[in-house]
Amino acid sequence: MARAVMYSTRLCPYCIRARRLLRRHGIPFEERLMRRRDRAELASLGGGLTYPQLVIGGRVVDGFSELHRLEREGSLTRIMRAE
């Protein structure tokens, strides 16, 4: 199974939704709670500067909207099984 990392903040509503979506699908993930000063780390990944930012199997998933789109298309399961 691919490794999933979520860069997030505690109170971000989209981060909360992303956590729920990942848990609903039984996808294990490492969560890294970020502060504003940590945005340089996000930028180095090639993703956006908004939260959440997800890296799944080395692929940057830029935010909750993208994660939700992958779920709707059925691509999320394929990405997780890729490794």
TAURUR-V364246 format. One record per residue. N is the residue number from 1. D_FIRST is the distance of its C-alpha to the first C-alpha in Angstrom with 2 decimals. Layout:
n={N | N}
d_first={D_FIRST | D_FIRST}
This chain:
n={1 | 2 | 3 | 4 | 5 | 6 | 7 | 8 | 9 | 10 | 11 | 12 | 13 | 14 | 15 | 16 | 17 | 18 | 19 | 20 | 21 | 22 | 23 | 24 | 25 | 26 | 27 | 28 | 29 | 30 | 31 | 32 | 33 | 34 | 35 | 36 | 37 | 38 | 39 | 40 | 41 | 42 | 43 | 44 | 45 | 46 | 47 | 48 | 49 | 50 | 51 | 52 | 53 | 54 | 55 | 56 | 57 | 58 | 59 | 60 | 61 | 62 | 63 | 64 | 65 | 66 | 67 | 68 | 69 | 70 | 71 | 72 | 73 | 74 | 75 | 76 | 77 | 78 | 79 | 80 | 81 | 82 | 83}
d_first={0.00 | 3.80 | 6.55 | 9.16 | 12.81 | 15.75 | 19.26 | 21.69 | 25.02 | 25.96 | 28.34 | 27.01 | 26.93 | 24.16 | 22.01 | 22.78 | 21.81 | 18.45 | 17.75 | 18.89 | 16.86 | 13.50 | 14.73 | 16.11 | 12.84 | 11.35 | 8.97 | 9.23 | 10.92 | 13.49 | 16.78 | 19.45 | 22.81 | 24.90 | 28.62 | 30.61 | 31.21 | 27.51 | 27.37 | 27.90 | 24.42 | 23.08 | 25.45 | 24.27 | 20.78 | 22.58 | 21.98 | 24.77 | 26.70 | 26.09 | 23.78 | 21.01 | 19.21 | 15.46 | 13.33 | 9.89 | 8.37 | 12.03 | 13.53 | 16.16 | 16.43 | 20.07 | 20.79 | 20.58 | 22.37 | 19.81 | 16.93 | 19.17 | 19.98 | 16.41 | 16.19 | 19.59 | 18.81 | 15.71 | 13.88 | 11.59 | 9.69 | 9.76 | 8.64 | 5.45 | 4.96 | 6.69 | 5.20}
